[in-house]
Amino acid sequence: MHDHPLDLHDLRADCTRCFGLCCVALPFSASADFPVDKEAGKPCSHLRTDSRCGIHTELRQRGFTGCTVYDCFGAGQRVSQTTFGGEDWRTGTREQARRMFDVFPVVRQLHELLWYLTEALTLPAARPVHADLRRLLGETERLARQTPEELGELDVAAHRQKVNVLLLRTSELVRAGTRGRKKDRRGADLMGARLKGADLKGANLRGAYLIAADLTGADLRGADLIGADLRDADLTDADLTGAFFLTQPQLNSARGSASTRLPGTVTRPEHWTA
């Protein structure tokens, strides 16, 4: 990781430098996203000894959709190579492996915050709060560099709340530049909503439940999508140009097409239709 300014590329998962932490540390339950149950701290049966997935190219076909959606924002390689100095959980003590698994989700949360703060600093309309954003970015980065013991005692929720106050202000500044009346659907229950062709320019969709919503052809330019649940939402032909605080995991959980217009911070999921 670099000091300021960070690059969003630094906050993307690099599985070649990680010891398969998400495949071991995290639990999952048999559901639409996973075909079986797995306990936290227990390696997935498909994790190979080289820390790679044995069914990576067949995950969706085999029922492991949740794996294709998940992203650690680069926390895996930091915990593996920096926090624990490149020592594999397989070769250390059982206690060290447990600490590594405990620390991983903490650093993942910090890296997600680093993603939002870094993106906020690229938004010209947020210039009035850029100094505060840089300060919190530095503080968050320092927290992510702490020892395993310090990370284990960190109150991530309190730090997230502090960051969220500034991200809210950022959102207000950015969306103010969108002409016309802007919808405030923060935290709204829009599951399965028929929003085909909807005008959602500059909308506040923070934390909105858009599960299986029909957003085909919707105008989402300049919308705040932080925390919006887009699982199985249909973004075919939708315009998300300039939408902000949209993460790759959110996009991976949705459906879309080659004609869906996306902001430059994310990439088109491979499973989307041509």
C-alpha positions, 0 to 999 in steps of 0.5 A: 500500500502507498501513502497518499494518495491511494489508488483504487487499484491498491484496494482490489483483491490479489489472490496470488498474494493471499493465503486463501483467507476468505476461503477459510476465515469466513462462514457460509450457509447452504442457500441460493449463494452456497450449496453447503454449510461451512464454519468460520475457520474451516477451509473450504473443501475446494481450497487447494494447498497453493491457496487457489480455488479448485473450481474457480472457473465453475463456481456459479455452475456449482452453486457458489455464487457467493464466492463470485460476488465477494471481494476483500478490497485487498485486505487478504494480501495485506493480512497475509503479507504485511500484518502476519509477515508472509507466514501462512496460517497452515505453517504457524501455530493454531493460535496464530491461525485463529488470530489471522482469521479474526483480524481478516474481517476487521482489515476488510472493513477498514479497506472498504472504508479506504475505498470510499474515502479514496473515491471521495477524493476523486470527486471535484464537487467534494473539494470543500471536504477534501482536507477532512477526507485526506485526514480520515484516509490517513487515519484509516490507513494507520489503523489498517497497519496496526499489529494483530493484537491492536486490530483485535481490539479495534472498535471498527463500528465507531471508526466507520461511524466517523467516516460515514459522517464525512461520506454523507457530507460528500454525497450531499455536495456531489448530488447537489450538482445534479439538476432537477428534483433528486429522490431520497430513497435512503434505506427504502424497501424497493425489493422487486420494484418496477423501476424500468426507465426510472429517473433516479439521477442524483438519487440518494439510494444509500442502503436501499433494498433493491433486491431483484428490482427491475432497473432496466434502462433506469437513469442512475447517473450521479446516484449515491449507491453506498450500501445499496443491496443490488442482489439480482437487480436487473441493470440491463441498459441502465446508465450508472455514469457518475454513480458513486460509492458503488463497489464491485461486490454490489455490481457482481451481485446484480444482473446487467448487459454489455450496454449497461453504462458503468462508472470507471471505478468498477468493471463489468462482471464476467457473468453479465449477458453479452 
